[in-house]
């Protein structure tokens, strides 16, 4: 199957937070894949992930706005928006 991603992705094991500016809440997550255009996250247990959110990765001193693209209930794929 051909690769559909526009940017090369890199496997990571980083801890992060999904920030919901409207509800002023944070959801703990793990960052498993990272590219210039998006990310794959794992969230233990069920979570109400917002469609648009700020992803914070403290160990990398990084933060970016993202849009949720897909989920299977454990893994979440998001595209960076800004």
Wavefront OBJ file of the C-alpha trace (Angstrom):
o trace
v 0.000 0.000 0.000
v 1.496 3.382 -0.979
v 2.183 5.990 1.705
v -0.385 8.814 1.631
v 1.341 11.175 4.045
v 2.989 14.275 2.602
v 5.712 14.421 5.292
v 7.966 11.731 6.716
v 6.865 10.618 10.173
v 9.111 9.731 13.067
v 8.388 7.338 15.914
v 8.558 9.064 19.305
v 7.782 8.314 22.916
v 6.898 11.707 24.367
v 4.343 12.718 26.953
v 2.006 15.557 26.110
v -1.200 17.393 26.881
v -4.213 18.196 24.759
v -5.464 21.604 25.801
v -9.087 22.589 25.249
v -9.219 26.409 25.388
v -13.031 26.521 25.592
v -13.355 24.144 28.557
v -9.993 25.071 30.066
v -9.136 21.384 30.529
v -6.113 19.234 29.713
v -6.049 15.620 28.594
v -2.878 13.599 29.143
v -1.584 11.809 26.037
v 1.432 10.044 24.550
v 2.910 11.186 21.247
v 3.815 8.099 19.167
v 4.333 9.481 15.654
v 5.319 13.004 14.727
v 5.843 14.770 11.395
v 5.937 18.367 10.194
v 2.240 18.185 9.322
v 0.698 15.974 12.011
v 0.833 13.603 14.915
v -0.540 10.315 16.249
v -1.511 10.358 19.902
v -2.545 7.679 22.374
v -4.946 8.505 25.182
v -5.477 5.903 27.903
v -9.143 5.372 28.705
v -11.965 7.329 27.150
v -11.631 11.035 26.502
v -13.709 13.759 24.923
v -11.056 15.150 22.567
v -12.095 18.473 21.000
v -12.060 18.882 17.221
v -9.488 21.688 17.530
v -6.955 21.787 20.339
v -3.510 22.888 21.449
v -0.995 20.066 21.738
v 1.710 20.694 24.309
v 4.845 18.544 24.546
v 6.756 19.811 27.605
v 9.912 17.665 27.182
v 10.352 19.023 23.644
v 9.349 22.538 24.737
v 6.834 22.534 21.888
v 3.218 23.543 21.409
v 1.053 23.659 18.286
v -2.577 24.018 17.312
v -4.065 20.889 15.752
v -7.275 19.511 14.266
v -8.504 15.986 14.994
v -8.656 13.963 11.751
v -9.372 10.390 12.896
v -9.652 8.162 15.954
v -10.231 4.530 16.803
v -10.983 5.353 20.449
v -7.390 4.879 21.664
v -5.243 6.340 18.876
v -5.929 9.875 17.622
v -4.563 11.363 14.417
v -4.313 15.127 14.144
v -3.101 17.624 11.561
v -1.216 20.734 12.643
v -3.068 23.936 11.778
v -0.753 26.674 12.909
l 1 2 3 4 5 6 7 8 9 10 11 12 13 14 15 16 17 18 19 20 21 22 23 24 25 26 27 28 29 30 31 32 33 34 35 36 37 38 39 40 41 42 43 44 45 46 47 48 49 50 51 52 53 54 55 56 57 58 59 60 61 62 63 64 65 66 67 68 69 70 71 72 73 74 75 76 77 78 79 80 81 82
